[in-house]
Amino acid sequence: LFCLLVKELERIQQLIRLSCHRQDEEREEKERVLRQLLRERYLHEQEVIRNQVIETSYAYWENLNAVKTLKVKKSTRVGVYLELCRRELAKEFHDLRPLSGEGLMLVSNDAVIPNNISFYDIIAQDLQGKYGPVLRLKTREDKAQDGTSMAVEFVEGKPFRIIDRRWYEKHKHIYPCTVWDLSLIHISEPTRQAEISYAVFCLKKKKSMTSTNEIFI
């Protein structure tokens, strides 16, 4: 009788272990699905942001009497933006015709912006220069062609300054080049904080998704 009781006890313990193992597997699977769901939502939201359009203003050097505007997606790389500006400015400034966008520099709020990053990178990482935020975005209401109101996101503050890189190399020892902030030009990994941003996103979403029943319906 004692042996039978021992065997039954062992059987019950085995069933408990199997049950706990299945529960662990189910919990891990739910967490995996939740992580995947959060990641897909994060990537979708970031893609929507990348495709948003912002209005910018720019001028060649200090020619503030000829400020131009250009609307681009936030995903636009600064080097591409400079090439678009160069094509327009070259109509008036012939010295820009033989150059490319990579031969120019973008100065915003007295900070030199590297050509290899996009406006999205600047906004997502809230890049700060020596004199404050590199970009300040505001929204205004404009009238669409059909008469309805539409929100327009634009860069607040002074127009971007488009600078000939050759000129800068010759005059970087004199004003105003000496006051420009160069701390950002060595950024070589524009998405280095992507995982941190994603982790913060997940924490925020997880608080609003505490019920697994809501997730797995």
N, C-alpha and C positions, 0 to 999 in steps of 0.2 A: 504493500500500500504506500509506503514511504517513497519507493522508487517511482511509482506512478505519479505521486504528487510532485516530485522533483521534475519529472519529464513534462508535466502539465505546466508547471511554473516556467520552465525553459521555453515551452511553446508560446506561452503568453508574452514573455519577454521578447522573443523573436518577432512576434506580431507587432508589438509596440515599437520595436526598432524599425521594422519595415514601414509602419505607419508614419513614424517621424521622418524617415528618409523620403517618403512620398510627399509629405508636407513641405520638406525643405526644397525638393525638386520643383514643386508647384510654386512655392514662393519665389525661387530663383527665376523661374520662367516668367512669372508676372513682372518681376523687377526688370528682366531683360526686355520684355515687350514695352514696359513703361519707358525705359531708357531710349529704346528705338523710336518710340512715339515722340518723346521730347526732342530727340535729335532731328527727326524729320520736320517737326514743327518749327524748331529753331532755324534750320536751313531754309525752310520756306519763307519765314518772316524776314530773314536776312536777304534773301533774293528779292523780295518785294522792296526792301529798303534800297538795295543796290540799283534797282530800276527806277527809283524815284528821280525826278528831274529837279535841278536847282538852277536858279538864275544867278549868274555872276557878272561882275563888271570889271573891266581891265583897261589899262592904258600902257602905251609904250613909254618906258622910263617914267618921267614926271609930267608927261603931256596930259594934264588933267582937263584940258580944254577939248580933248578928243576922246572922251571915255566911251567905250563900246560895251555892249552887253552880249552875253553868250549863255545859252541854256544847254546844259549837259546832264547826263545821268551821273548819279553819285559813283557809279562803278568806273567812270572815266579816269584813266591814269593821267597824272599831271603832265607827263611827256606828250601824250596825245592831245591834251588840252592846249598845251603850248603850240603845237603844230597847227591846230585849228585857229588859234589867235594869230599866229604868224601869217597864215594865208590871207587873213583879212587885213592885217596891218601892212603887209607887203604892197598892198595897192597904193599906200601913201608913202611908206618908208622903203625905198628901193634897196637900202643896205640889208634888209631882211630877206630879200629874194633868194640869195644863194644858200641861206641857212636852212636848218631843219629844226623841229621842236626840241631836239636834244641839244642844240646849240644855244638854247635860251634858258633863262632862269625865271622862276616864279617867286616873287616876294610878297608875303601876306603878313600884315601887322609886324613889319620889320623882321620877319623870319623867312629864311630861304627854305623853300619846300623842295624836298628831293623829287626828281622826276619819276622815280620807280614806284611811287605809291599812288593810290587812288584817293579821290575825295571821300569815298566810303571808309578807307583806312583812317583818314584824318578824323572823321566824325565818330566812327566806332570806338577809336582809342582816345578820343578827346585830347588830341595832341596839344601840348602846351609849349609855347615858346618862352623866351626870356621876358617878353612883354605881355604875356597872357595867352588866351586861346588863339590858335592859328586861324580857326574859322568860327564865326558866330552866325548861326542861322536864325532867321526870323521868317514869319509867314504873314502875308498880306492877302487881302481879298481883291481880285481883279474881275473884270467883266469878260466872259467868254463871247465868242462870235454870235452865239444864239441868245445873248442877253442875260444868261444865268451867271451866278457868281461862282468863282473858282478860286481855290486857295493856291497861292504861289509861294514856294519856299525860295528864299534868296539869301545871299551872303551879305551880312550887315557890315557897315564900316567903309573904310577907304577901298577904292578899286585895287585889284591886284596890279602889281607892277611887273611888266614884262621886260627883262633885262638881257642884253646880249652878253653871253658868257665870256666872249673875247674881251669885251669892254671891262667886265668885272675883273678879269685876271690882270689887266693892266692897271686898274685903279683901286684894287681892294685895300690898299694902304691909306686911302684918303676917304674923307666924308663924302657920302653917307655910308659907303661900304663898311666902314669901320664899326658902325653901330648895328649892322645887321646880325641877327642871331643865326649862327651856323650849326647849332647843336643838333639839328634834325637831319642834316644832309648825309649823315653816316648810317641812317636807318637802312638796313639791308634785308630785314625780315618784317615786312609790313603786317603780316598776320601772326606775329609772335604771341599776341595776347588772345588769339582766337579761342584757345582752350579755356582760358580764364573766363572770357565772355560767355562761352557755352555753359560753363559750370555755374556761373551766376544766374544765367537764364533758367537752368534746370532747377536750381534752388527755389527761384520765384514761382515757377510753374508747379513744382511739387507741393508747395503750400496750398495752391488752389485746386489740387487734384488729390485730396487725401482719401477719397473714397475709391477703392479699386473697382467697385461695381459700376461707377460712372465711366471708368476707363474701358472696361472690357465688355460693355453692352454691345 
